[in-house]
């Protein structure tokens, strides 16, 4: 790789590192700082539970979690789980008289006796707007009768360890003999969070059912405000969207009050929130005041989730973690000529903010090492201190915690190219023989030698030489004759 291409590669990596640094600190910024005070919640039964251990509350956030309560339409989560396990979503379901035999106050999607729908479509009609007619149709299709389906629901409850729950119908309509607890519903929510098909339905904002004979369509809307905005109206309504929510279900009856169960997942950690028994009266209220009362459960669930994740994923800078034992320096090499030369690398920004899973930090504080994976660039000298070198990823029990960019800790220049020494050339000649004078050293001219004369100059030489000889003889004889006289 040429030096120019290496520099281009390094500049690209520097840009990537800037993005990575932004991602490192892009933890949920809406996390609540204060621990929610459950004594101020209007619900009688509350729990924020771990998805992997739904019997355990997060930081002790629970209130009357084992007290008998009524679930209302949260029941439909159990109906959905059983239907997904026992039914075929492509089956065609004929709406019966029992399915539509509901009081006017009951929530319905408006299917008609004799109409035919896909079982999968009815699941959306049951869960998004909480249609009781759809719930009955689902139960009869899977269980033969609603009573028969209730037996399947109770079997599933026992399987999930819901020892203080009993179901008598699929919709959640009040029955004194149908009860549960907040802790039992946290078990149900944990199971629902593991069912991708169910979560996909629960997170759908809007859906359209199609009647298979007439092709009549029925549009439904998700009323869970953690995943969907409320339907626009002529007054302001409460918005409670929560990025990490993976589904939930509302409920409401006179005996149960307002109920809500929701699941959330952040960085692989699932939490379940259950709120039962909000009986704040709404009579005489309307508009925004009424909406705030019925929507309060969504804001409470959101606050519980935000605190739960802030508790489990505290934001800490890398310098603090380094003081607790986090590795921030690693060995590396660069190419220098034909050899690899050691040149250590370090975390680019020791003060970067990262979100750390609490069990991982506790492990670090007790002297346990987090597993690291270092990915280094192939770099040749020259190298400057602070130049991109790669990245390091930190793991705890196979969970990726975060990744940080690496830079070279020191610079390294190539060895200087040696300047060639001047070479003195001395011409040698043999020593002269005794009595012989050494020939002078001919001066070397930088001019090119003149080639020997050719043509007319050479001919003139042959003509003038005899004349010069004859002139010399003439002078000699003339002087001799003068002397004789």
Secondary structure as UniProt FT lines:
FT   HELIX           3..24
FT   TURN            29..30
FT   HELIX           38..40
FT   STRAND          45..50
FT   TURN            54..55
FT   STRAND          57..63
FT   TURN            65..66
FT   HELIX           72..74
FT   HELIX           75..86
FT   TURN            89..90
FT   STRAND          92..94
FT   HELIX           97..100
FT   TURN            104..105
FT   TURN            113..114
FT   STRAND          116..118
FT   HELIX           119..127
FT   HELIX           132..143
FT   HELIX           146..159
FT   TURN            160..161
FT   TURN            163..164
FT   TURN            176..177
FT   STRAND          179..180
FT   HELIX           182..193
FT   HELIX           196..202
FT   STRAND          206..210
FT   TURN            212..214
FT   STRAND          217..221
FT   TURN            225..227
FT   TURN            243..244
FT   STRAND          245..253
FT   TURN            254..256
FT   STRAND          257..266
FT   TURN            267..268
FT   STRAND          269..278
FT   TURN            283..284
FT   HELIX           287..312
FT   STRAND          313..317
FT   HELIX           318..323
FT   TURN            324..325
FT   STRAND          329..330
FT   STRAND          333..336
FT   TURN            337..338
FT   STRAND          339..342
FT   STRAND          345..347
FT   TURN            350..351
FT   STRAND          353..357
FT   HELIX           358..365
FT   TURN            366..367
FT   STRAND          371..376
FT   TURN            385..386
FT   STRAND          388..396
FT   TURN            397..398
FT   STRAND          399..408
FT   TURN            434..435
FT   HELIX           456..484
//
